Structures are given as structure tokens and as C-alpha cells.
Amino acid sequence: MNQEALEIEFKNQNIPYKREKELTIIFKGVELNKKYYADFVCYDKIIVEKKALTALNTDHEAQLLNYLKATRFRLGILVNFGEQKLKYKRMVL
């Protein structure tokens, strides 16, 4: 499943989202010039990162945690469509 398909599903389920949302990064109270782009941000507060890999690893989890810390969002979902069965991990700060 690619981003387009996930976007269609969000629409069908009436889930408000923004695709490839630019994330503002705050470090010690200062906004950085560097920007990150989340695959999706749902409800203006949940980061959804999509992967299509044979397996998720700690690097992928670290990436999502960094996004959460930098944006001060509290919830992120890491979704992997590359395995035989859909795998996901819910991460909360």
C-alpha cells in the first residue's frame, strides 16, 4: 500500500490529515531552519510515518521519536506495509 492508498483510506474514514506535512523543529525554544516532513499528520497532532520494508528497526523508531520530541506532539504511529502482515507501532511521549 502506498501513500496514495493510505490517503484514500483516511478520506473514506473521515480522518482529517495533511500529507507530507512540513514540521517545524524547536530546539531550546528556538525554531530551526531545518525542516522535516512527516508522511502524514492526522488530527493536527498525530504523526503517521509509513514504511515499506522487510522489517522495522530501532532506527525507524528513533526517527519517529525525534519527530515527536522536536514538534512536541505526543503520539506517533509507525506503519510498515512491507511485511507479510501489516505491522505498526504506536509511540507516545
C-alpha positions as CSV (number, residue, x, y, z in Angstrom):
1,M,0.0,0.0,0.0
2,N,1.4,3.3,-0.9
3,Q,0.8,6.8,0.4
4,E,-2.0,7.4,-2.1
5,A,-3.9,4.4,-0.9
6,L,-3.5,5.4,2.7
7,E,-4.7,8.9,1.8
8,I,-7.8,7.4,0.2
9,E,-8.4,5.3,3.4
10,F,-8.1,8.4,5.5
11,K,-10.7,10.2,3.3
12,N,-13.0,7.2,3.5
13,Q,-12.8,7.1,7.3
14,N,-13.2,10.9,7.6
15,I,-9.9,11.2,9.3
16,P,-8.5,14.8,8.9
17,Y,-4.9,14.6,7.7
18,K,-2.2,16.5,5.9
19,R,0.2,14.6,3.6
20,E,3.9,15.3,3.7
21,K,3.4,17.9,6.4
22,E,6.3,20.2,7.0
23,L,7.3,20.0,10.7
24,T,8.7,23.0,12.5
25,I,11.6,22.0,14.7
26,I,12.1,23.8,18.0
27,F,15.4,23.4,19.9
28,K,15.7,25.1,23.3
29,G,12.9,27.5,22.4
30,V,14.4,28.5,19.0
31,E,12.8,27.5,15.7
32,L,15.4,25.8,13.4
33,N,15.7,26.4,9.7
34,K,15.9,22.7,9.1
35,K,12.5,21.2,8.3
36,Y,11.3,17.6,8.5
37,Y,8.4,16.2,6.6
38,A,6.1,13.7,8.1
39,D,4.3,11.3,5.7
40,F,1.0,12.3,7.4
41,V,-0.2,14.3,10.3
42,C,-3.7,13.4,11.4
43,Y,-6.0,15.5,13.6
44,D,-3.2,18.1,13.6
45,K,-1.4,16.2,16.4
46,I,-0.6,12.6,15.4
47,I,2.4,11.8,13.2
48,V,2.0,8.8,10.9
49,E,5.2,7.5,9.3
50,K,4.8,4.9,6.6
51,K,7.4,2.4,5.6
52,A,7.6,-0.5,3.1
53,L,10.4,-2.6,4.4
54,T,11.1,-6.2,5.2
55,A,11.2,-5.2,8.9
56,L,11.2,-2.2,11.1
57,N,14.2,-1.5,13.3
58,T,15.2,0.9,16.1
59,D,16.4,3.5,13.6
60,H,12.8,3.9,12.3
61,E,11.6,4.2,15.9
62,A,14.3,6.7,16.7
63,Q,13.3,8.8,13.6
64,L,9.6,8.9,14.8
65,L,10.6,9.7,18.4
66,N,12.8,12.6,17.1
67,Y,9.9,14.0,15.2
68,L,7.7,13.8,18.3
69,K,10.2,15.4,20.5
70,A,11.0,18.2,18.0
71,T,7.4,19.0,17.3
72,R,6.1,18.4,20.9
73,F,3.5,16.1,19.5
74,R,2.7,13.3,21.9
75,L,1.5,10.5,19.6
76,G,3.1,8.8,16.6
77,I,2.3,5.7,14.6
78,L,5.0,3.9,12.6
79,V,3.3,1.6,10.0
80,N,5.1,-0.9,7.8
81,F,3.4,-2.3,4.7
82,G,6.5,-4.3,3.6
83,E,6.0,-7.4,5.7
84,Q,3.5,-10.3,5.0
85,K,1.1,-8.8,7.6
86,L,0.7,-5.1,8.4
87,K,2.9,-4.1,11.3
88,Y,2.6,-1.0,13.3
89,K,4.0,0.5,16.4
90,R,2.3,3.2,18.5
91,M,4.7,5.6,20.2
92,V,3.8,8.0,23.0
93,L,5.9,10.7,24.6
